[in-house]
Amino acid sequence: MPASRFPRFLMSSFAVALLAGGAAGATESAMPGVAHAPVSNAAGATAQYYGGVVTPNAKVYVVWWGDPSKINSAVTAAKGGIADFFAGVTNSSFMDGLNQYSTNINATAGSKMGSAGTGQYIGRGNYAGTFTLMNVPSGTSITDAQIQTALDAAFDAGTLPEPDDNAIYAVYFPQGLSITLDGSKSCSAFGAYHEAILETKRHNAIYLVMPDCGSSFAGWCSVSTHELVEAMTDNIPTPGSMPDYPQAWNDAMGNEMGDLCNGNGTVNTDFGTFTVQTIWDERTKTCKAFSSDAKDFNVAVSPNVATVSLNAPMTLTVKTAASVGAAESLTLSVTAPTGFTATVTPTTVMSGGTAALTVKATTAAPATGVQIIVRADAMGTPVQTHTAALLLTTSSVPADLGAEPADMAAGAPDLAEPSTGGNDGDDMATGGGSGGNGEQPGMPKGCGCVLGGATPASTLDGTWLPATLLLVAFVLLASRRRRQRA
């Protein structure tokens, strides 16, 4: 198994608060020998780009380590749990401020200084589903190496979707399970960490390790925020206090964008209001839950999860809003993965306007769990860019299977009416705001009918000729319809 490198872990005031059972945000407790303990709202820090990759549109998989009934019930709750937290926060205004850590610039520090960046734009993402790892080590103590082995085994078995540019695996553990990373133990030396499996046979896998240290749910959300943002802005964690490529965003001491802050805010989402940790804002050199330029906007897809079928164009809504200042002209574009086409109309709107996003699967077996990315550029100086992701699941049934082909039915309704829902407003005081109505990913739908089922022979006695003639008539009619549709 490819070994992980560049360990990075968090023993923050969050962990201290978690151990006390409260929400995150208490005073930092010194832990000698533990790297990268957060600085309490560090004044004078400077975020620098070292040339590495980021996660543009986080696609978060929630992963239970073993039996979910043994994991904190507030975390596993079907409504208001950590899945709703990720579904809401990844598609909220909280993500919008991270566009300042996009990589469409030259590296500003390290051995790659002056070299072109990776050209990625950080924006809104998706919650992509919940999975359970049952084949995990028994006992009360595990190591990071065992976590990596379990994740790789799940990728190989197909029980966990394989990693790509946006995949992040947020792994939650039962209480009483101790995790060891480089000789340090969870809930005493660190509260959580993010790490990367540097793969040789597939894309690198980015994952969050979230032990149960006795937190309130607000504490879980705060620490999850910290690790999510750092996994997005610095895929491969920094070794020690001297960052360099392949790191992405750090300060000169190796602190990541969550490490430089030590407070909480809230964000309003379509799934409720959640506690989030404040994140370093390089624009103002302060810590914020909501960050923007002096004049800014946002973009979202509504809904941001959809199921598509072959030959069935689906239309969704691209929603924009002026989050700060007056409305401005936006240029819209869209990028689709292999097996799909996507168009956006119109391509120019004022912030506050909407556009139609039309998506179609073009292959017989399109991939599932992939994202279509909508980009909006405001033509100011400098150009501002925000992005949003549509997560696609796919149906195995072509759209025109049935008694009557969809495009032959008189007066047939549009197969996908534009959806409504979601509030794209932003609350400056709390960092609130949401985009899209956040429908959950649906399971692929299969055909429940039997095509070409056998008919008992006795029912054909004395009727074979009429039956044959009727069959020929159906074939001729079907051939005529195919010619009409060609």
SULPE-V246844 format. One record per residue. RES is the residue in one small letter. PSI is psi in degrees with one decimal (* if undefined). OMEGA is omega in radians with two decimals (NA if undefined). Layout:
# SULPE-V246844
RES;PSI;OMEGA
RES;PSI;OMEGA
This chain:
# SULPE-V246844
m;134.3;3.13
p;134.2;-3.10
a;146.2;3.04
s;149.3;3.08
r;173.3;3.04
f;59.8;-3.12
p;145.3;-3.11
r;124.0;-3.14
f;165.9;-2.98
l;117.0;2.86
m;92.3;-2.99
s;179.2;2.97
s;-24.6;3.09
f;-46.3;-3.11
a;-40.1;3.11
v;-44.6;3.13
a;-38.1;3.13
l;-43.7;-3.13
l;-29.0;3.11
a;-6.9;3.11
g;14.6;-3.10
g;-178.2;3.06
a;156.3;-3.09
a;156.4;3.00
g;8.8;3.13
a;176.5;-3.11
t;142.1;3.13
e;136.9;3.08
s;123.7;-3.05
a;132.9;3.10
m;93.4;-3.07
p;137.1;3.06
g;-4.3;3.14
v;121.2;-3.07
a;153.3;2.94
h;33.6;2.97
a;137.1;-3.05
p;144.5;3.04
v;135.4;-3.07
s;98.5;3.12
n;60.6;-2.98
a;123.3;3.08
a;140.3;3.04
g;2.7;3.11
a;159.3;3.09
t;123.2;3.07
a;131.4;-3.13
q;148.6;-3.13
y;123.5;-3.05
y;6.0;3.00
g;-4.0;-3.09
g;176.9;-3.11
v;157.1;3.03
v;177.0;3.06
t;104.4;-2.98
p;-48.5;-3.05
n;85.8;-2.98
a;128.5;3.07
k;98.5;-2.93
v;123.1;2.98
y;122.9;3.04
v;130.4;-3.06
v;123.7;3.04
w;131.6;3.09
w;97.3;-3.12
g;-162.4;-3.06
d;116.0;-3.11
p;-21.2;3.12
s;-14.7;3.13
k;-0.1;3.12
i;147.5;-3.10
n;124.7;-3.04
s;-25.6;3.07
a;-32.0;3.13
v;-42.7;-3.06
t;-3.2;-3.07
a;134.5;-3.13
a;-30.0;3.11
k;125.2;3.12
g;7.3;3.12
g;-163.1;-3.04
i;-27.2;3.07
a;-43.3;3.08
d;-36.8;3.07
f;-51.1;-3.12
f;-39.5;3.12
a;-39.6;-3.13
g;-50.2;-3.00
v;-38.7;-3.12
t;-18.2;-3.13
n;38.0;-3.08
s;176.5;3.12
s;-20.3;3.11
f;-35.9;-3.13
m;-26.2;-3.00
d;-38.3;-3.11
g;-16.7;-3.14
l;-6.1;3.12
n;-16.8;3.08
q;-13.2;3.10
y;23.7;2.99
s;166.2;-3.01
t;33.2;3.06
n;36.4;-3.11
i;170.4;3.00
n;150.9;3.07
a;137.8;-3.08
t;-3.0;-3.11
a;165.3;3.06
g;-170.3;-3.05
s;-20.2;3.12
k;8.3;-3.05
m;128.6;-3.13
g;-16.0;3.13
s;154.0;-3.14
a;140.4;3.08
g;-170.4;-3.05
t;-2.1;3.04
g;34.4;-3.12
q;147.0;3.14
y;117.0;-3.14
i;134.0;3.13
g;-154.4;-3.08
r;150.5;-3.09
g;-147.9;-3.03
n;151.3;2.80
y;129.6;-2.97
a;5.6;3.09
g;166.6;-3.13
t;136.4;-3.11
f;154.8;3.13
t;129.3;3.03
l;107.5;-3.12
m;-28.8;-3.14
n;70.7;-3.09
v;158.3;-3.13
p;143.8;3.07
s;171.9;3.13
g;-175.3;-3.05
t;6.7;-3.13
s;135.2;3.08
i;167.6;3.10
t;164.7;3.08
d;-36.1;3.12
a;-37.8;3.11
q;-34.6;3.07
i;-44.3;3.13
q;-41.2;3.12
t;-42.7;-3.13
a;-40.8;3.11
l;-45.3;3.12
d;-40.0;3.13
a;-38.5;3.12
a;-37.1;3.06
f;-45.7;-3.12
d;-38.4;-3.09
a;-12.1;-3.11
g;12.3;3.12
t;-7.9;3.06
l;128.4;-3.13
p;141.9;-3.10
e;154.3;-3.10
p;154.7;3.01
d;-165.2;-3.05
d;-26.5;-3.04
n;-8.2;-3.07
a;133.1;3.00
i;128.4;-3.10
y;111.1;-3.12
a;105.7;-3.00
v;124.0;-3.11
y;139.5;-2.96
f;155.7;3.10
p;156.2;3.09
q;144.3;3.13
g;-6.9;3.11
l;118.9;-3.13
s;134.9;-3.13
i;131.2;-3.12
t;128.9;3.07
l;115.2;3.13
d;41.5;3.08
g;-7.1;3.13
s;147.9;-3.03
k;147.3;3.14
s;150.3;3.06
c;3.3;2.98
s;-48.2;3.09
a;-29.1;3.14
f;155.6;3.12
g;-25.3;-3.13
a;166.7;3.02
y;163.2;2.97
h;152.0;-3.04
e;169.1;3.13
a;133.2;2.93
i;114.2;3.14
l;99.8;-2.99
e;153.7;3.03
t;-20.1;-3.10
k;-3.3;3.10
r;-178.9;3.11
h;145.7;3.02
n;143.1;-3.13
a;123.4;-3.14
i;127.0;-3.08
y;154.9;3.08
l;135.0;3.09
v;115.8;-3.00
m;82.4;3.12
p;158.9;3.09
d;107.6;3.13
c;19.5;3.09
g;29.9;-3.05
s;158.3;2.82
s;166.2;3.13
f;-35.0;3.08
a;-37.8;3.09
g;-41.4;3.07
w;-45.2;-3.11
c;-42.1;-3.11
s;-47.4;-3.14
v;-36.8;3.10
s;-38.9;3.07
t;-49.6;-3.12
h;-51.4;-3.07
e;-35.9;3.11
l;-49.7;-3.10
v;-41.4;3.14
e;-35.8;3.08
a;-28.6;3.11
m;-43.4;-3.01
t;-6.2;3.14
d;76.3;-3.03
n;-50.9;-3.07
i;108.9;-2.98
p;153.7;-3.03
t;132.2;3.07
p;111.2;3.10
g;-146.9;-3.02
s;18.7;3.13
m;81.0;-3.06
p;149.0;3.03
d;168.6;3.09
y;136.0;0.27
p;21.0;3.04
q;160.1;3.09
a;-91.3;-3.04
w;121.3;3.07
n;168.1;2.85
d;-179.3;-3.04
a;-20.5;-3.14
m;5.9;3.13
g;9.5;3.05
n;134.6;3.08
e;178.8;-2.97
m;-20.4;3.01
g;-28.7;-3.09
d;-27.9;-3.03
l;-1.3;-3.09
c;157.1;-3.03
n;51.8;3.14
g;178.3;-3.09
n;156.1;2.95
g;-168.8;3.05
t;157.4;3.08
v;133.3;3.10
n;128.4;-3.12
t;174.6;3.08
d;-10.8;-3.12
f;9.2;3.14
g;-179.8;3.11
t;128.7;-3.06
f;148.9;3.00
t;136.3;3.03
v;151.6;3.02
q;142.8;3.01
t;150.5;-3.04
i;149.3;-3.13
w;128.5;3.09
d;105.8;-3.08
e;-25.5;-3.14
r;-45.0;-3.07
t;-4.8;-3.09
k;44.3;3.05
t;178.3;-3.13
c;130.4;-3.05
k;151.4;2.95
a;-25.5;3.06
f;126.0;-3.10
s;142.6;3.12
s;166.0;2.92
d;171.0;3.14
a;-33.2;3.03
k;122.8;-2.97
d;171.7;-3.09
f;176.7;3.00
n;167.8;3.13
v;143.5;3.12
a;153.7;3.03
v;134.5;-3.10
s;116.7;-0.13
p;166.0;-3.11
n;11.3;2.99
v;133.7;-3.10
a;151.4;3.05
t;126.7;-3.11
v;152.6;3.10
s;157.4;3.11
l;135.6;3.09
n;22.8;3.14
a;89.9;3.10
p;137.0;3.13
m;135.6;-3.13
t;127.7;3.11
l;177.4;-3.08
t;131.1;2.96
v;120.0;-3.09
k;135.8;3.08
t;159.7;3.10
a;147.3;2.99
a;106.1;-3.07
s;-32.5;3.09
v;130.7;3.07
g;-170.1;-3.07
a;160.7;3.09
a;150.7;3.13
e;160.9;-3.11
s;132.0;-3.13
l;139.1;3.01
t;123.9;-3.08
l;142.6;3.03
s;166.2;-3.08
v;144.1;3.10
t;129.5;-3.11
a;145.6;3.09
p;169.2;3.09
t;135.3;-3.14
g;-2.7;-3.14
f;152.3;2.92
t;151.3;3.13
a;138.5;3.07
t;152.0;3.08
v;134.0;-3.09
t;128.7;-0.10
p;171.7;-3.14
t;-4.8;3.08
t;126.1;3.09
v;160.9;2.95
m;142.2;3.12
s;127.6;-2.96
g;-14.8;3.11
g;174.3;3.13
t;163.6;3.07
a;163.2;3.13
a;127.6;3.06
l;115.7;-3.13
t;125.4;-3.05
v;141.6;3.12
k;136.3;3.01
a;132.6;-3.02
t;-2.1;3.11
t;158.9;-3.08
a;-31.1;-3.13
a;70.9;-3.11
p;151.0;3.13
a;153.4;3.08
t;155.1;-3.14
g;19.1;3.10
v;168.2;-3.06
q;142.8;2.93
i;131.1;-3.03
i;123.9;3.05
v;132.7;-3.12
r;138.7;3.08
a;127.3;3.12
d;130.7;3.00
a;125.9;-2.98
m;57.5;3.04
g;-160.4;3.08
t;109.8;-0.04
p;169.4;3.10
v;130.5;3.07
q;138.5;-3.13
t;130.3;2.97
h;149.9;3.13
t;159.7;3.07
a;152.0;-3.05
a;141.0;2.96
l;120.2;3.11
l;128.7;-3.08
l;129.1;2.84
t;160.5;-3.04
t;146.6;3.06
s;142.7;3.14
s;-3.5;-3.08
v;122.2;3.05
p;147.0;-3.03
a;-26.9;-3.02
d;17.7;2.97
l;134.5;3.12
g;-176.5;-3.07
a;-34.2;-3.14
e;127.5;3.11
p;140.1;-3.02
a;-35.5;-3.05
d;5.7;3.08
m;-12.4;-3.07
a;129.0;-3.14
a;131.6;3.07
g;22.4;-3.11
a;136.8;3.13
p;162.0;3.03
d;133.9;-3.08
l;-23.8;-3.14
a;93.2;3.08
e;143.6;3.06
p;132.4;-3.09
s;154.3;3.07
t;168.5;3.07
g;159.0;3.10
g;142.7;3.12
n;120.1;-3.12
d;10.8;3.14
g;165.9;3.14
d;135.9;3.10
d;107.3;-3.05
m;-29.7;-3.07
a;-34.4;-3.04
t;-5.9;-3.03
g;24.6;-3.07
g;-175.4;-3.14
g;151.8;-3.11
s;168.0;3.13
g;133.9;-3.10
g;161.6;-3.13
n;4.9;2.88
g;34.1;3.09
e;145.7;-3.13
q;152.4;3.09
p;135.2;3.10
g;156.1;3.09
m;143.0;3.09
p;138.8;-3.09
k;135.2;3.12
g;169.4;3.12
c;122.1;-3.13
g;0.4;-3.11
c;169.6;3.07
v;115.8;3.13
l;128.6;3.11
g;32.9;3.14
g;151.4;-3.10
a;146.3;3.06
t;132.7;3.14
p;138.1;-3.06
a;-34.0;-3.08
s;-28.2;-3.12
t;-9.9;-3.12
l;-7.9;-3.10
d;124.4;3.10
g;3.2;-3.07
t;8.8;-3.01
w;-38.0;-3.10
l;-51.5;3.09
p;-38.4;-3.13
a;-41.0;-3.14
t;-45.1;3.12
l;-40.4;3.12
l;-39.7;3.12
l;-43.7;3.12
v;-39.8;3.14
a;-41.9;3.12
f;-40.8;3.14
v;-45.6;3.14
l;-40.5;3.13
l;-41.9;3.13
a;-40.5;3.13
s;-40.8;3.14
r;-41.4;-3.13
r;-38.7;3.13
r;-40.4;3.13
r;-38.8;3.14
q;-33.7;-3.06
r;-14.6;-3.05
a;*;NA
